Amino acid sequence: MNWKDYIVVDNNILLGKPTIKNTRLSVEFILGLFAAGWDRKTILENYPTLSNEAINAVFSFSLECMQDEAFFSISKSAA
């Protein structure tokens, strides 16, 4: 899966946060729904402009960000 087919950054949409193409739904927002206990079926029912592929792209994008240490740092006191 090439997440770049589904995730875009546009400075005019949500201040440049990564969003799902042709929506105003950010990667952060979708991940937050999962973190709050929503499942894929519920997300797709509530946001019909999304597809399974777009949700997969959110996870692929997130994985790539986590693999790049420049995107995050964890305080030793938080561990």
Backbone as a ProteinNet text record, in pm:
[ID]
protein_1_A
[PRIMARY]
MNWKDYIVVDNNILLGKPTIKNTRLSVEFILGLFAAGWDRKTILENYPTLSNEAINAVFSFSLECMQDEAFFSISKSAA
[TERTIARY]
84.2	0	87.5	56.3	125.5	35.2	66.2	-18.1	-24.1	74.1	76.4	-39.1	-103.3	-221.1	-344.5	-336.4	-453.2	-431.4	-307.9	-278.7	-210.1	-260.5	-203.8	-181.1	-94.8	-72.3	-95.7	-187.6	-219.7	-226.7	-141.3	-137.3	-269.6	-358	-487.9	-595.5	-560.6	-656.1	-600.3	-673.6	-636.3	-493	-452.6	-319.8	-205	-228.8	-122.7	-107.7	-204.8	-199.1	-221.9	-161.8	-189.2	-336.8	-401	-542.6	-563.7	-679.4	-716.7	-762.2	-708.1	-733	-882.8	-916.8	-1053.4	-1145.7	-1086.7	-1166.1	-1099.2	-1164.5	-1103.9	-1081.3	-1065.6	-1042.2	-892.1	-837.8	-694.2	-659.4	-535.3	-481.4	-496.3	-463.8	-474.9	-617.2	-715.6	-855.5	-895.2	-857.1	-892.5	-824.8	-698.3	-630.3	-697	-743.1	-812.9	-942.2	-1012.6	-1134.8	-1102.5	-996.8	-956.3	-914.5	-840	-794.8	-912.4	-1021.5	-1141.3	-1228.3	-1186.1	-1259.1	-1348	-1348.9	-1427.9	-1362.9	-1444.5	-1389.4	-1404	-1340.8	-1340.6	-1482.3	-1568.9	-1706.4	-1779	-1763.5	-1830.7	-1777.4	-1647.6	-1588.4	-1641.5	-1642.5	-1690.5	-1838.6	-1917.9	-2060.5	-2081.5	-1999	-2014.4	-1946.9	-1849.6	-1777.2	-1777	-1888.5	-1903.6	-1809.1	-1743.1	-1646.1	-1516	-1498.8	-1378.2	-1393.4	-1279.8	-1277.6	-1184.8	-1195.3	-1102	-958.2	-934.7	-800	-747.9	-834.3	-792.9	-755.3	-830.7	-797.1	-665.3	-646.2	-517.5	-403	-426.3	-323.9	-289	-388.7	-363.2	-261.9	-281.6	-189.8	-52.7	-49.7	79.3	157.2	89.2	152.1	205.9	124.1	164.8	286.5	286	400.1	527	518.7	637.1	685.9	595.2	634.2	704.2	652.2	711.5	848.8	872.8	1002.7	1108.4	1064.6	1155.8	1168.3	1279.8	1297.2	1283.6	1293.7	1282.9	1141.5	1042.9	904.9	859.4	937.5	893.2	1012.8	986.9	1086.6	1011.3	1066.6	1004.1	1097.1	1042.9	1120.9	1154.4	1276.7	1317.2	1235.2	1188	1108.1	968	923.7	791.1	792.2	908.8	918.1	902.8
-119	0	123.6	214.5	343	446.9	481.8	576.8	712.6	744.1	873.4	888.3	777.9	785	833.2	831.5	862	974.8	999.4	1099.2	1218	1338.1	1459.7	1564	1659.2	1774.2	1898.6	1981	2106.4	2213	2312.9	2418	2491.9	2480.6	2547.1	2460.1	2337	2246	2204.7	2235.8	2199.4	2238.9	2356.7	2411.9	2319.9	2241.6	2156.6	2021.2	1983.1	1849	1746.4	1629	1523.6	1484.9	1484.3	1450.7	1343.8	1282.7	1187.8	1268.6	1233.8	1306.5	1327.8	1448.7	1490.3	1492.8	1502.8	1517.4	1622.3	1655	1737.8	1652.3	1522.6	1429.4	1405.1	1442.7	1427.1	1285.9	1249.5	1122	1116.2	1225.1	1234.4	1205.4	1261.2	1240.9	1093.7	1030.7	889.9	801.7	826.8	750.6	771.8	893.2	923.1	845.4	825.5	745	601.7	545.8	409.9	406.3	507	511.4	521.8	583.3	597.5	472.5	370.6	244.6	220.9	314.4	292.7	180.9	103.1	2.5	51	-20.2	18.9	32.8	-62.5	-60.6	66.3	104.6	223.2	349.9	355	472	483.3	372.7	375.9	411.7	367.6	402.4	551.4	606.9	747.5	844.5	796.7	880.2	808.5	813.1	735.5	777.9	891.6	930.5	852.6	783	702.7	565.4	503.5	365.9	283.7	152.9	65.7	99.5	128.1	160.3	287.3	386.9	512	487	402	369.5	292.6	200	129.6	228.3	329.2	430.2	509.1	534.9	603.3	522.8	392	308.1	298.4	289.7	284.5	413.3	526	656.3	665.4	624.1	630.3	542.1	422.4	332.7	397	456.1	518.2	634	710.4	820.1	766.5	658.4	600.5	542	498.7	442.3	549.8	674.6	786.9	858.9	841.6	896.3	1047.6	1114.9	1260.2	1306.8	1218.7	1258.9	1251.7	1191.2	1180.1	1167.6	1202.6	1176.5	1143.3	1054.2	1013.2	1051.5	1126.2	1168.4	1046.5	1042.1	930.4	928.6	1044.7	1049.6	993.9	988	935.4	783.5	725.4	579.6	503.6
0	0	0	-87.2	-91.2	-25.7	98	170.4	101.1	19.6	-49.9	-148.6	-183.7	-269.9	-192.4	-60	24	124.1	164.8	267.5	200.9	231.2	172.4	281.3	248.3	335.2	250.5	295.4	227.6	335.7	325.5	428.1	443.3	345.3	352.6	417.6	452.3	516.2	651.4	756.5	894.1	928.3	881.8	911.8	870.2	766.1	712.4	778.8	862.1	920.9	810.3	821.7	723.7	729.5	614	605	498.7	504	400.8	279.4	165.2	40.7	18.2	-25	-56.6	65.2	185.1	307.5	394.9	503.7	607.3	732.6	713	823	836.3	950.8	969.7	1013.3	987.4	1034.3	1186.1	1251.7	1397	1444.3	1376	1412.9	1400	1289.5	1267.9	1372.8	1400.3	1504.8	1640.6	1665	1789.3	1803.3	1692.6	1697.5	1738.3	1680.2	1718.7	1865.7	1908.8	2048.4	2144.8	2098.6	2181.9	2180.1	2104.5	2103.9	1983	1888	1766.8	1686.5	1616.2	1526.3	1382.1	1292	1150.4	1095.2	1128.5	1076.9	1121.1	1247	1299.5	1233.4	1212.7	1146.2	1004.1	931.5	792.8	785.1	882.1	883.5	911.5	998.4	1036.5	940.5	865	769.1	634.4	562.5	438.8	325.9	339	235.8	249.3	361.5	382.1	318.6	294.1	243.3	332.3	320.5	391.9	355.4	228.3	182.2	248	264.9	329.5	475.2	543.1	681.9	687.6	595.7	589.5	567.4	485.6	458.3	584.6	669.4	796.4	878.2	884.2	960.8	893.8	762.5	691.1	711.1	701.3	723.9	866.4	963.4	1104.2	1130.2	1072	1087.3	1033.7	916.1	857.8	944.7	1000.7	1090.3	1215	1269.7	1390.3	1362.6	1240.8	1205.4	1187	1170.7	1152.6	1285.6	1353.9	1487.5	1493.7	1381.6	1380.9	1413.4	1403.1	1423.6	1568.6	1654.3	1793.6	1887	2010.7	2114.1	2241	2318.5	2443	2556.5	2650.1	2764.9	2850.3	2901.4	2987.4	3115.1	3160.5	3282.5	3259.7	3133.2	3101	3090.7	3078.4	3059.1	3187.7
[MASK]
+++++++++++++++++++++++++++++++++++++++++++++++++++++++++++++++++++++++++++++++

